[in-house]
Amino acid sequence: MTPLYGARGWIAIAWAAVLIVLLPHFLSSYWVTLLGKIMCYAIVAIAMDLVWGYAGILSLGHGLFFALGGYAMGMYLMRQIGREGQYQADLPDFMVFLDWKELPWQWWNSDQFWWCAALVILVPGILAFVFGFFAFRSRVKGVYFSIITQALTFAAMLLFFRNATGFGGNNGFTDFKRILGFPITEPATRAALFTISGFALLGTLLLARWIVASKLGRVLTAIRDAETRVAFCGYNTVHYKIAVFTLSAVLCGIAGALYVPQVGIINPSEMSPANSIEIAIWVAVGGRGTLVGAALGAGLVSGAKSFFTQAFPEYWLYFLGLIFILVTLFLPRGILGELRGLLSKKSS
């Protein structure tokens, strides 16, 4: 079995852990929120790299799994508002506005953190398992799989835009007050969420690295390169693809759950097909099949988005498209992939 990392890799991870603990105490609240959000995006990028970079499955529906995890956590945060909302009622404000008399069935036990934390994992995981079971058993692959995942995301977005679903319609969830009894806007709470997100990112990176360095990772890479040959060797490729697709969805759900209390809002726009395409761009920019490069791509593109949407909001989508075109033409292996190629040429 290939070692996870060499000495330099473990030293880098140790320094990263130290920075994750110390940084929020020296940064402004703006930077704490921004970097915390980017770390959540990096988790999604690594999850995407597992299925696309190593298994060759281009999913354009990962934004849905991210949003579902966010909604599961948002339900708990909405219940924690209590009577501090605008209408001072036991129900969330949007339900009072829509003249709901009681919580719908899907909000059962949503005032319990452990239950919503379980939903963060179960809802994206079960949806990905069921969807992957039928899609992979039907031998849907390539561009056709990408299209149906995007269609699934778009359908879910339209569903969540409806007020009748009980998830706040186009406004979604916002105006959170507390998490686990702690004021959500307090600097100490922000710092704790930042640190948890950072260690979740490191844990996701180590888990993904362990997978790709194991026999499972080698089988996934073989499926990406020659699935028919792998099947002839006696492997049930459907099981492997379902497993990695489900795990990737769960990681996205966890990232969404960490994202929502930091940004303070979740609405159906997070399920937009454009968001799922942007996730694929993160991985392409950083480098498919590199894990660290995927996280790097998420940071670079998200940082650029934060700048452009403030300075030149009308040009952001054009800039994003330009990034994708330039990377495809001049950096087909992504930033980290090209750097590795240059270093290997110099060493040889």
C-alpha angles and dihedrals in degrees: 000000000000114000114252095235140344125243093278092051094053091047089053091050091049091051090047090053091051092049091049090057097043106035100072090059092058102038131080119253089255093058093042090055094042096049091043089054092048091051089055088051089050090057089054091048092053090048089051091048090056093060099032106029097041107021097033094233111139105202119187092184103072091106087068093057090047091052094046091056088048093050092050090055091040090059090058092046091050091053090051090062089072113168094343091092126105093268095040091226133136090243122073113270095250091056091051090049090052090048096245112167099199142008115280119242095262090062092061112138090356091140089070115086095207092055094050090045088055090049089053088064102030102047098053091036096052093044092050092046094050094043093045092046093059096035098048095040087054088053093240108165144146120022092350091061090048091052096050092047089052090048090051090052093048092049091050091049091053090048094052091048088066115094091214092070091071097235101109099270117235092344094056118183126330144134093072117184110182144009119202088346095304120117104255095217096052114114091234091054091047090050091049092050090048091052094046090050091050094051090044087056092050090047091050091049093050092046092049092046091050090052097049092045092053133074088268090059092050091051091050091051090049090051089052093051102036116358095171092056091049090053090050088055089062102261119135097227092187092066093050093049093048091049096051093041091052093046090049091052092050091052089051090051091053090049090051091050091054092044099056101060090048098050094033100225143069125184138156092272087080086068092056112132087231089065092054090049089051089055089056089050090054090057094043092051095047096040133274115250095019104093093198089054091054090054089046091051091051090052095047097045094042091048090050089048092053090052099043096043088057101038102030108008095167093056101049098096091048090051091048091052090048091053091053093048094048093047092048093050103037107017106036091160093047128243097297093040091054092046090052090049092052093047092049090051091051093048092050 
